[in-house]
Structure formats: C-alpha cells, structure tokens
C-alpha cells in the first residue's frame, strides 16, 4: 500500500504507549553516618613538622677515649699515605669468592698474621706474576715504571 507522504498520520490513539523503564534508580537508604572526632582537627600550626623528642642517651660506664685513640679495628701500620686504601673494592661476588678460595693456595700470604686483606691478595698476585712471567729485562723496566708512578702519586 502506497502511503501519502504529504500528510501526517494522526491516528496515534490506536497504539498503546510502551512502558517507560527508568534508567536511574532511586538511591538506597544510607545507614547513619558515624562521626569521628580527630584531635587537633582545626589546629593548623607547624608543630606537626617538628622532630619527635629524642630519648636521652645513657651514659656508659666506660669513658670515651679521644677520636684518634679508639682502639677498635686493626692497628694502622701504614706510614706512607700512597698505600692507604681510599676507594672501596668494586668486584663481583663471584670474583670475591674466587679470591677467597685462591687465598688458601697463595704461599706468599702464609707469613701474614691476622686477616688477609684484599690488597694483600692482589699485591701477592701481582708480585708473583712479575717475578715468574716477565723476563728479567721486562721486570727491570716494570720496576722503573713503578718507581716513576709512585713518585707521581706523592
């Protein structure tokens, strides 16, 4: 059937309107709000930024010695500042473990009493390499260069 588009269909009464589904539901009743009291709620001073009071230090029965004479650790036996360790060792844990095991096999370290330092191990390895692997001419040249390098450090 052909419809006439020039006229509007005004027979709306025949159709029933569809039921409207509400999208926004009514809010559920909320339980009563609890009131919480905070001490200093309206106190905006700077007292919160101050450090907490520290506990007084207990006086030990020992008298403290001056800073230079503490008596802790190994005694300092270095007389030349060039041999003082100033930079911490930066080696991998694997190399550190290897040096710890190798320490038992280095005979040059047997005369050291107490704890064997990292510097002692490296020094013994370098001396052994120089004496056993270098020819006498190269060893002499190495000793001359080492003396020159030590003079530059001072």
C-alpha positions as CSV (number, residue, x, y, z in Angstrom):
1,X,0.0,0.0,0.0
2,X,1.3,3.3,-1.0
3,X,1.5,6.0,1.7
4,X,0.9,9.6,1.1
5,X,3.9,11.4,2.5
6,X,2.4,14.8,2.2
7,X,0.0,14.2,5.1
8,X,0.9,13.3,8.6
9,X,-0.6,10.2,10.3
10,X,-2.6,11.5,13.2
11,X,-4.0,8.2,14.3
12,X,-1.8,7.9,17.4
13,X,-4.7,6.8,19.6
14,X,-4.7,3.2,18.2
15,X,-1.2,2.4,19.5
16,X,-0.6,2.0,23.2
17,X,2.5,3.7,24.6
18,X,5.3,1.4,25.6
19,X,6.1,1.1,29.3
20,X,8.9,3.5,30.3
21,X,11.9,1.8,32.0
22,X,13.6,4.1,34.5
23,X,17.4,4.1,33.9
24,X,18.4,5.8,37.1
25,X,17.2,4.0,40.2
26,X,16.2,5.8,43.4
27,X,19.0,5.8,45.9
28,X,19.0,3.2,48.6
29,X,18.6,4.5,52.1
30,X,22.1,5.1,53.6
31,X,22.9,3.9,57.1
32,X,23.5,6.7,59.6
33,X,26.9,8.3,59.2
34,X,29.4,7.8,62.0
35,X,31.1,10.9,63.4
36,X,34.8,10.6,64.1
37,X,36.5,13.1,66.3
38,X,40.1,13.9,65.4
39,X,42.2,15.6,68.0
40,X,43.6,18.9,66.6
41,X,41.3,18.8,63.6
42,X,41.3,22.5,63.2
43,X,44.9,23.1,64.5
44,X,47.0,24.2,61.6
45,X,50.2,25.1,63.4
46,X,53.6,23.9,62.4
47,X,54.1,21.7,65.5
48,X,53.5,18.6,63.4
49,X,56.6,19.3,61.4
50,X,58.9,19.2,64.4
51,X,61.0,16.2,65.2
52,X,59.8,14.0,67.9
53,X,61.6,14.4,71.2
54,X,64.6,12.1,71.4
55,X,65.4,9.9,74.2
56,X,68.3,10.9,76.4
57,X,71.4,8.9,75.7
58,X,72.5,6.6,78.5
59,X,76.0,7.2,79.8
60,X,78.1,4.1,79.6
61,X,80.4,3.1,82.4
62,X,83.3,3.2,80.0
63,X,84.9,6.6,79.5
64,X,85.2,7.6,75.9
65,X,88.6,8.0,74.5
66,X,89.6,10.8,72.1
67,X,88.6,10.2,68.5
68,X,92.1,9.3,67.4
69,X,92.6,6.6,70.0
70,X,89.5,4.4,69.9
71,X,91.3,1.0,70.0
72,X,88.9,-0.6,67.6
73,X,89.7,-2.4,64.4
74,X,93.2,-3.3,63.1
75,X,96.0,-1.0,64.1
76,X,97.2,1.3,61.3
77,X,100.7,0.2,60.2
78,X,100.9,2.3,57.1
79,X,103.5,5.0,57.2
80,X,103.2,6.0,53.6
81,X,99.9,7.7,52.5
82,X,100.3,6.3,49.0
83,X,99.5,2.8,50.2
84,X,96.4,3.8,52.2
85,X,93.2,2.4,50.7
86,X,90.8,5.2,49.6
87,X,88.4,3.6,47.2
88,X,86.3,0.6,48.1
89,X,86.7,-2.5,46.0
90,X,84.2,-2.9,43.3
91,X,84.3,-6.5,42.3
92,X,81.6,-9.1,41.6
93,X,80.7,-11.7,44.3
94,X,82.0,-14.4,42.0
95,X,85.4,-12.9,41.8
96,X,85.4,-12.3,45.6
97,X,84.6,-16.0,46.1
98,X,87.4,-17.0,43.7
99,X,89.9,-14.8,45.6
100,X,88.8,-16.3,48.9
101,X,89.4,-19.8,47.7
102,X,92.7,-18.8,46.0
103,X,93.9,-17.2,49.2
104,X,94.5,-20.7,50.7
105,X,96.8,-21.6,47.8
106,X,99.0,-18.4,47.8
107,X,102.1,-19.3,49.7
108,X,103.2,-15.7,49.9
109,X,100.3,-14.9,52.2
110,X,101.4,-17.5,54.8
111,X,103.6,-15.0,56.7
112,X,100.7,-12.5,57.2
113,X,99.2,-12.8,60.7
114,X,95.6,-11.9,61.2
115,X,93.1,-11.2,58.4
116,X,94.4,-11.2,54.9
117,X,93.2,-8.0,53.1
118,X,92.0,-7.8,49.5
119,X,95.0,-5.5,48.9
120,X,97.4,-8.2,50.2
121,X,96.0,-10.8,47.8
122,X,96.2,-8.5,44.8
123,X,99.7,-7.4,45.7
124,X,100.9,-11.0,46.1
125,X,99.4,-12.0,42.8
126,X,101.0,-9.0,41.0
127,X,104.4,-9.7,42.5
128,X,104.2,-13.4,41.6
129,X,103.2,-12.6,38.1
130,X,106.1,-10.1,37.7
131,X,108.7,-12.5,39.1
132,X,107.6,-15.6,37.3
133,X,106.1,-14.4,34.0
134,X,108.2,-11.4,32.9
135,X,111.7,-11.7,31.5
136,X,114.5,-10.1,33.5
137,X,114.6,-7.1,31.1
138,X,110.8,-6.6,31.3
139,X,110.9,-7.0,35.1
140,X,113.6,-4.3,35.3
141,X,111.5,-2.0,33.1
142,X,108.4,-2.7,35.2
143,X,110.3,-1.8,38.4
144,X,111.5,1.5,36.9
145,X,108.0,2.4,35.7
146,X,106.6,1.5,39.2
147,X,109.0,3.8,40.9
148,X,108.1,6.6,38.5
149,X,104.4,6.1,39.1
150,X,104.8,6.1,42.9
151,X,106.7,9.4,42.6
152,X,103.8,10.9,40.7
153,X,101.4,9.9,43.4
154,X,103.2,12.0,46.0
